[in-house]
Amino acid sequence: MRGLGLILYANERCGNTDAVDRLSLDALFARGLVPVVHMGQLAGIRALKTCPASWLSCLLWCPREVAEKRARERGDPDLAARLAAWDEMAQDLERMDSGDFSLRIRTDWQTPTEIAEAIRAQLEEAAPDAQPAQVR
């Protein structure tokens, strides 16, 4: 798919390769669905925005100490890798532009329900007839 130019963005982290391909996005858009894509890099967010669509980009963020506590409570076996990823994203965010995120949310200040509601409200404002679909 990479050789054919079908991968919009790919990232290797924590022993995994995550990729977003154009065909999947195009298929969702053709069905009137809105893809929900989890990204951990500004380059990925910017790559998505090259697709002809109205994207709602949300920065879900918490301090490193909170991220570490949550990972420990979940029993994540790859804590060091997760914290390294947090550190990489923090450095990445130092280079963000005002247009990179439509919505910025501190996940340690709101409940998951409040966060979901804020995102849903913002999405409805931007695209009232859209139906969300998750892509991972």
PyMOL commands that place a pseudoatom at each C-alpha (Angstrom):
pseudoatom trace, name=CA, resn=MET, resi=1, chain=A, elem=C, hetatm=0, pos=[0.000, 0.000, 0.000]
pseudoatom trace, name=CA, resn=ARG, resi=2, chain=A, elem=C, hetatm=0, pos=[2.889, 2.346, 0.725]
pseudoatom trace, name=CA, resn=GLY, resi=3, chain=A, elem=C, hetatm=0, pos=[4.375, 1.702, -2.693]
pseudoatom trace, name=CA, resn=LEU, resi=4, chain=A, elem=C, hetatm=0, pos=[1.055, 2.594, -4.322]
pseudoatom trace, name=CA, resn=GLY, resi=5, chain=A, elem=C, hetatm=0, pos=[0.750, 5.809, -2.312]
pseudoatom trace, name=CA, resn=LEU, resi=6, chain=A, elem=C, hetatm=0, pos=[-2.313, 4.564, -0.444]
pseudoatom trace, name=CA, resn=ILE, resi=7, chain=A, elem=C, hetatm=0, pos=[-0.963, 5.146, 3.060]
pseudoatom trace, name=CA, resn=LEU, resi=8, chain=A, elem=C, hetatm=0, pos=[-1.801, 8.631, 4.206]
pseudoatom trace, name=CA, resn=TYR, resi=9, chain=A, elem=C, hetatm=0, pos=[0.222, 8.295, 7.401]
pseudoatom trace, name=CA, resn=ALA, resi=10, chain=A, elem=C, hetatm=0, pos=[2.041, 5.533, 9.262]
pseudoatom trace, name=CA, resn=ASN, resi=11, chain=A, elem=C, hetatm=0, pos=[3.818, 5.520, 12.593]
pseudoatom trace, name=CA, resn=GLU, resi=12, chain=A, elem=C, hetatm=0, pos=[5.874, 2.908, 14.400]
pseudoatom trace, name=CA, resn=ARG, resi=13, chain=A, elem=C, hetatm=0, pos=[5.795, 3.083, 18.176]
pseudoatom trace, name=CA, resn=CYS, resi=14, chain=A, elem=C, hetatm=0, pos=[5.843, 0.629, 21.075]
pseudoatom trace, name=CA, resn=GLY, resi=15, chain=A, elem=C, hetatm=0, pos=[6.486, -2.279, 18.713]
pseudoatom trace, name=CA, resn=ASN, resi=16, chain=A, elem=C, hetatm=0, pos=[3.416, -1.538, 16.582]
pseudoatom trace, name=CA, resn=THR, resi=17, chain=A, elem=C, hetatm=0, pos=[2.860, 0.069, 13.216]
pseudoatom trace, name=CA, resn=ASP, resi=18, chain=A, elem=C, hetatm=0, pos=[-0.301, 2.140, 12.922]
pseudoatom trace, name=CA, resn=ALA, resi=19, chain=A, elem=C, hetatm=0, pos=[-1.354, 3.314, 9.485]
pseudoatom trace, name=CA, resn=VAL, resi=20, chain=A, elem=C, hetatm=0, pos=[-4.203, 5.326, 8.034]
pseudoatom trace, name=CA, resn=ASP, resi=21, chain=A, elem=C, hetatm=0, pos=[-4.997, 4.468, 4.451]
pseudoatom trace, name=CA, resn=ARG, resi=22, chain=A, elem=C, hetatm=0, pos=[-6.780, 6.631, 1.924]
pseudoatom trace, name=CA, resn=LEU, resi=23, chain=A, elem=C, hetatm=0, pos=[-9.083, 3.851, 0.678]
pseudoatom trace, name=CA, resn=SER, resi=24, chain=A, elem=C, hetatm=0, pos=[-10.623, 3.297, 4.117]
pseudoatom trace, name=CA, resn=LEU, resi=25, chain=A, elem=C, hetatm=0, pos=[-11.136, 7.012, 4.646]
pseudoatom trace, name=CA, resn=ASP, resi=26, chain=A, elem=C, hetatm=0, pos=[-12.638, 7.439, 1.181]
pseudoatom trace, name=CA, resn=ALA, resi=27, chain=A, elem=C, hetatm=0, pos=[-15.020, 4.519, 1.790]
pseudoatom trace, name=CA, resn=LEU, resi=28, chain=A, elem=C, hetatm=0, pos=[-16.218, 6.028, 5.084]
pseudoatom trace, name=CA, resn=PHE, resi=29, chain=A, elem=C, hetatm=0, pos=[-16.684, 9.471, 3.554]
pseudoatom trace, name=CA, resn=ALA, resi=30, chain=A, elem=C, hetatm=0, pos=[-18.613, 7.925, 0.634]
pseudoatom trace, name=CA, resn=ARG, resi=31, chain=A, elem=C, hetatm=0, pos=[-21.038, 6.400, 3.151]
pseudoatom trace, name=CA, resn=GLY, resi=32, chain=A, elem=C, hetatm=0, pos=[-21.510, 9.774, 4.861]
pseudoatom trace, name=CA, resn=LEU, resi=33, chain=A, elem=C, hetatm=0, pos=[-19.592, 8.656, 7.945]
pseudoatom trace, name=CA, resn=VAL, resi=34, chain=A, elem=C, hetatm=0, pos=[-17.025, 10.646, 9.894]
pseudoatom trace, name=CA, resn=PRO, resi=35, chain=A, elem=C, hetatm=0, pos=[-13.853, 8.730, 10.715]
pseudoatom trace, name=CA, resn=VAL, resi=36, chain=A, elem=C, hetatm=0, pos=[-12.545, 8.904, 14.268]
pseudoatom trace, name=CA, resn=VAL, resi=37, chain=A, elem=C, hetatm=0, pos=[-8.781, 8.484, 14.112]
pseudoatom trace, name=CA, resn=HIS, resi=38, chain=A, elem=C, hetatm=0, pos=[-6.469, 8.272, 17.117]
pseudoatom trace, name=CA, resn=MET, resi=39, chain=A, elem=C, hetatm=0, pos=[-3.168, 10.038, 16.425]
pseudoatom trace, name=CA, resn=GLY, resi=40, chain=A, elem=C, hetatm=0, pos=[-0.178, 10.703, 18.594]
pseudoatom trace, name=CA, resn=GLN, resi=41, chain=A, elem=C, hetatm=0, pos=[1.862, 12.885, 16.258]
pseudoatom trace, name=CA, resn=LEU, resi=42, chain=A, elem=C, hetatm=0, pos=[1.374, 16.299, 14.689]
pseudoatom trace, name=CA, resn=ALA, resi=43, chain=A, elem=C, hetatm=0, pos=[2.683, 14.948, 11.396]
pseudoatom trace, name=CA, resn=GLY, resi=44, chain=A, elem=C, hetatm=0, pos=[-0.214, 12.477, 11.343]
pseudoatom trace, name=CA, resn=ILE, resi=45, chain=A, elem=C, hetatm=0, pos=[-2.786, 15.142, 12.108]
pseudoatom trace, name=CA, resn=ARG, resi=46, chain=A, elem=C, hetatm=0, pos=[-1.381, 17.362, 9.397]
pseudoatom trace, name=CA, resn=ALA, resi=47, chain=A, elem=C, hetatm=0, pos=[-1.352, 14.438, 6.952]
pseudoatom trace, name=CA, resn=LEU, resi=48, chain=A, elem=C, hetatm=0, pos=[-5.034, 13.754, 7.657]
pseudoatom trace, name=CA, resn=LYS, resi=49, chain=A, elem=C, hetatm=0, pos=[-5.856, 17.361, 6.944]
pseudoatom trace, name=CA, resn=THR, resi=50, chain=A, elem=C, hetatm=0, pos=[-4.555, 16.882, 3.399]
pseudoatom trace, name=CA, resn=CYS, resi=51, chain=A, elem=C, hetatm=0, pos=[-7.633, 14.723, 2.747]
pseudoatom trace, name=CA, resn=PRO, resi=52, chain=A, elem=C, hetatm=0, pos=[-10.488, 16.732, 1.314]
pseudoatom trace, name=CA, resn=ALA, resi=53, chain=A, elem=C, hetatm=0, pos=[-12.702, 16.780, 4.395]
pseudoatom trace, name=CA, resn=SER, resi=54, chain=A, elem=C, hetatm=0, pos=[-13.681, 18.990, 7.291]
pseudoatom trace, name=CA, resn=TRP, resi=55, chain=A, elem=C, hetatm=0, pos=[-11.718, 17.546, 10.182]
pseudoatom trace, name=CA, resn=LEU, resi=56, chain=A, elem=C, hetatm=0, pos=[-12.410, 18.108, 13.849]
pseudoatom trace, name=CA, resn=SER, resi=57, chain=A, elem=C, hetatm=0, pos=[-9.018, 17.652, 15.472]
pseudoatom trace, name=CA, resn=CYS, resi=58, chain=A, elem=C, hetatm=0, pos=[-9.130, 17.244, 19.243]
pseudoatom trace, name=CA, resn=LEU, resi=59, chain=A, elem=C, hetatm=0, pos=[-6.129, 17.345, 21.533]
pseudoatom trace, name=CA, resn=LEU, resi=60, chain=A, elem=C, hetatm=0, pos=[-6.858, 15.123, 24.530]
pseudoatom trace, name=CA, resn=TRP, resi=61, chain=A, elem=C, hetatm=0, pos=[-4.125, 15.878, 27.021]
pseudoatom trace, name=CA, resn=CYS, resi=62, chain=A, elem=C, hetatm=0, pos=[-3.064, 15.333, 30.618]
pseudoatom trace, name=CA, resn=PRO, resi=63, chain=A, elem=C, hetatm=0, pos=[0.157, 16.000, 32.522]
pseudoatom trace, name=CA, resn=ARG, resi=64, chain=A, elem=C, hetatm=0, pos=[2.852, 13.310, 32.444]
pseudoatom trace, name=CA, resn=GLU, resi=65, chain=A, elem=C, hetatm=0, pos=[2.266, 12.429, 36.105]
pseudoatom trace, name=CA, resn=VAL, resi=66, chain=A, elem=C, hetatm=0, pos=[-1.398, 11.738, 35.388]
pseudoatom trace, name=CA, resn=ALA, resi=67, chain=A, elem=C, hetatm=0, pos=[-0.537, 9.648, 32.325]
pseudoatom trace, name=CA, resn=GLU, resi=68, chain=A, elem=C, hetatm=0, pos=[1.956, 7.632, 34.378]
pseudoatom trace, name=CA, resn=LYS, resi=69, chain=A, elem=C, hetatm=0, pos=[-0.551, 7.088, 37.209]
pseudoatom trace, name=CA, resn=ARG, resi=70, chain=A, elem=C, hetatm=0, pos=[-3.226, 5.933, 34.763]
pseudoatom trace, name=CA, resn=ALA, resi=71, chain=A, elem=C, hetatm=0, pos=[-0.808, 3.546, 33.033]
pseudoatom trace, name=CA, resn=ARG, resi=72, chain=A, elem=C, hetatm=0, pos=[0.254, 2.076, 36.394]
pseudoatom trace, name=CA, resn=GLU, resi=73, chain=A, elem=C, hetatm=0, pos=[-3.377, 1.665, 37.481]
pseudoatom trace, name=CA, resn=ARG, resi=74, chain=A, elem=C, hetatm=0, pos=[-4.140, -0.168, 34.220]
pseudoatom trace, name=CA, resn=GLY, resi=75, chain=A, elem=C, hetatm=0, pos=[-1.128, -2.385, 34.783]
pseudoatom trace, name=CA, resn=ASP, resi=76, chain=A, elem=C, hetatm=0, pos=[0.418, -1.471, 31.431]
pseudoatom trace, name=CA, resn=PRO, resi=77, chain=A, elem=C, hetatm=0, pos=[3.456, -3.736, 30.970]
pseudoatom trace, name=CA, resn=ASP, resi=78, chain=A, elem=C, hetatm=0, pos=[5.128, -1.196, 28.666]
pseudoatom trace, name=CA, resn=LEU, resi=79, chain=A, elem=C, hetatm=0, pos=[5.144, 1.767, 31.030]
pseudoatom trace, name=CA, resn=ALA, resi=80, chain=A, elem=C, hetatm=0, pos=[8.573, 3.034, 29.961]
pseudoatom trace, name=CA, resn=ALA, resi=81, chain=A, elem=C, hetatm=0, pos=[7.570, 2.990, 26.281]
pseudoatom trace, name=CA, resn=ARG, resi=82, chain=A, elem=C, hetatm=0, pos=[4.301, 4.780, 27.030]
pseudoatom trace, name=CA, resn=LEU, resi=83, chain=A, elem=C, hetatm=0, pos=[6.085, 7.496, 28.974]
pseudoatom trace, name=CA, resn=ALA, resi=84, chain=A, elem=C, hetatm=0, pos=[8.639, 7.848, 26.179]
pseudoatom trace, name=CA, resn=ALA, resi=85, chain=A, elem=C, hetatm=0, pos=[5.720, 8.296, 23.752]
pseudoatom trace, name=CA, resn=TRP, resi=86, chain=A, elem=C, hetatm=0, pos=[4.240, 10.943, 26.081]
pseudoatom trace, name=CA, resn=ASP, resi=87, chain=A, elem=C, hetatm=0, pos=[7.605, 12.740, 26.111]
pseudoatom trace, name=CA, resn=GLU, resi=88, chain=A, elem=C, hetatm=0, pos=[7.823, 12.608, 22.295]
pseudoatom trace, name=CA, resn=MET, resi=89, chain=A, elem=C, hetatm=0, pos=[4.321, 14.025, 21.935]
pseudoatom trace, name=CA, resn=ALA, resi=90, chain=A, elem=C, hetatm=0, pos=[5.078, 16.806, 24.441]
pseudoatom trace, name=CA, resn=GLN, resi=91, chain=A, elem=C, hetatm=0, pos=[8.084, 17.813, 22.334]
pseudoatom trace, name=CA, resn=ASP, resi=92, chain=A, elem=C, hetatm=0, pos=[5.965, 17.565, 19.192]
pseudoatom trace, name=CA, resn=LEU, resi=93, chain=A, elem=C, hetatm=0, pos=[3.322, 19.865, 20.693]
pseudoatom trace, name=CA, resn=GLU, resi=94, chain=A, elem=C, hetatm=0, pos=[5.915, 22.571, 21.239]
pseudoatom trace, name=CA, resn=ARG, resi=95, chain=A, elem=C, hetatm=0, pos=[5.806, 22.961, 17.439]
pseudoatom trace, name=CA, resn=MET, resi=96, chain=A, elem=C, hetatm=0, pos=[2.024, 23.039, 17.072]
pseudoatom trace, name=CA, resn=ASP, resi=97, chain=A, elem=C, hetatm=0, pos=[0.252, 25.799, 15.204]
pseudoatom trace, name=CA, resn=SER, resi=98, chain=A, elem=C, hetatm=0, pos=[-2.994, 27.440, 16.246]
pseudoatom trace, name=CA, resn=GLY, resi=99, chain=A, elem=C, hetatm=0, pos=[-4.852, 25.551, 13.483]
pseudoatom trace, name=CA, resn=ASP, resi=100, chain=A, elem=C, hetatm=0, pos=[-3.642, 22.067, 14.395]
pseudoatom trace, name=CA, resn=PHE, resi=101, chain=A, elem=C, hetatm=0, pos=[-6.456, 21.411, 16.891]
pseudoatom trace, name=CA, resn=SER, resi=102, chain=A, elem=C, hetatm=0, pos=[-10.074, 22.505, 16.750]
pseudoatom trace, name=CA, resn=LEU, resi=103, chain=A, elem=C, hetatm=0, pos=[-10.618, 21.525, 20.365]
pseudoatom trace, name=CA, resn=ARG, resi=104, chain=A, elem=C, hetatm=0, pos=[-8.217, 21.116, 23.282]
pseudoatom trace, name=CA, resn=ILE, resi=105, chain=A, elem=C, hetatm=0, pos=[-9.272, 19.138, 26.337]
pseudoatom trace, name=CA, resn=ARG, resi=106, chain=A, elem=C, hetatm=0, pos=[-7.442, 18.358, 29.563]
pseudoatom trace, name=CA, resn=THR, resi=107, chain=A, elem=C, hetatm=0, pos=[-8.567, 14.816, 30.361]
pseudoatom trace, name=CA, resn=ASP, resi=108, chain=A, elem=C, hetatm=0, pos=[-7.696, 15.240, 34.026]
pseudoatom trace, name=CA, resn=TRP, resi=109, chain=A, elem=C, hetatm=0, pos=[-10.125, 18.148, 34.358]
pseudoatom trace, name=CA, resn=GLN, resi=110, chain=A, elem=C, hetatm=0, pos=[-13.195, 16.473, 32.860]
pseudoatom trace, name=CA, resn=THR, resi=111, chain=A, elem=C, hetatm=0, pos=[-14.899, 13.096, 33.037]
pseudoatom trace, name=CA, resn=PRO, resi=112, chain=A, elem=C, hetatm=0, pos=[-14.918, 10.829, 29.981]
pseudoatom trace, name=CA, resn=THR, resi=113, chain=A, elem=C, hetatm=0, pos=[-18.628, 11.577, 29.558]
pseudoatom trace, name=CA, resn=GLU, resi=114, chain=A, elem=C, hetatm=0, pos=[-18.007, 15.339, 29.603]
pseudoatom trace, name=CA, resn=ILE, resi=115, chain=A, elem=C, hetatm=0, pos=[-15.187, 14.934, 27.089]
pseudoatom trace, name=CA, resn=ALA, resi=116, chain=A, elem=C, hetatm=0, pos=[-17.330, 12.828, 24.761]
pseudoatom trace, name=CA, resn=GLU, resi=117, chain=A, elem=C, hetatm=0, pos=[-20.140, 15.385, 25.018]
pseudoatom trace, name=CA, resn=ALA, resi=118, chain=A, elem=C, hetatm=0, pos=[-17.798, 18.284, 24.213]
pseudoatom trace, name=CA, resn=ILE, resi=119, chain=A, elem=C, hetatm=0, pos=[-16.498, 16.451, 21.135]
pseudoatom trace, name=CA, resn=ARG, resi=120, chain=A, elem=C, hetatm=0, pos=[-20.009, 15.464, 20.038]
pseudoatom trace, name=CA, resn=ALA, resi=121, chain=A, elem=C, hetatm=0, pos=[-21.243, 19.039, 20.421]
pseudoatom trace, name=CA, resn=GLN, resi=122, chain=A, elem=C, hetatm=0, pos=[-18.305, 20.407, 18.426]
pseudoatom trace, name=CA, resn=LEU, resi=123, chain=A, elem=C, hetatm=0, pos=[-18.835, 17.785, 15.712]
pseudoatom trace, name=CA, resn=GLU, resi=124, chain=A, elem=C, hetatm=0, pos=[-22.556, 18.520, 15.494]
pseudoatom trace, name=CA, resn=GLU, resi=125, chain=A, elem=C, hetatm=0, pos=[-21.777, 22.196, 15.130]
pseudoatom trace, name=CA, resn=ALA, resi=126, chain=A, elem=C, hetatm=0, pos=[-19.351, 21.484, 12.281]
pseudoatom trace, name=CA, resn=ALA, resi=127, chain=A, elem=C, hetatm=0, pos=[-21.337, 18.719, 10.535]
pseudoatom trace, name=CA, resn=PRO, resi=128, chain=A, elem=C, hetatm=0, pos=[-24.873, 18.315, 11.917]
pseudoatom trace, name=CA, resn=ASP, resi=129, chain=A, elem=C, hetatm=0, pos=[-25.826, 15.388, 9.646]
pseudoatom trace, name=CA, resn=ALA, resi=130, chain=A, elem=C, hetatm=0, pos=[-22.625, 13.340, 10.019]
pseudoatom trace, name=CA, resn=GLN, resi=131, chain=A, elem=C, hetatm=0, pos=[-22.466, 9.949, 11.705]
pseudoatom trace, name=CA, resn=PRO, resi=132, chain=A, elem=C, hetatm=0, pos=[-19.175, 9.031, 13.455]
pseudoatom trace, name=CA, resn=ALA, resi=133, chain=A, elem=C, hetatm=0, pos=[-17.316, 5.871, 12.463]
pseudoatom trace, name=CA, resn=GLN, resi=134, chain=A, elem=C, hetatm=0, pos=[-14.149, 4.682, 14.219]
pseudoatom trace, name=CA, resn=VAL, resi=135, chain=A, elem=C, hetatm=0, pos=[-10.966, 3.849, 12.324]
pseudoatom trace, name=CA, resn=ARG, resi=136, chain=A, elem=C, hetatm=0, pos=[-7.964, 2.514, 14.163]
for i in range(1, 136): cmd.bond("trace and resi %d" % i, "trace and resi %d" % (i + 1))
show_as sticks, trace
zoom trace
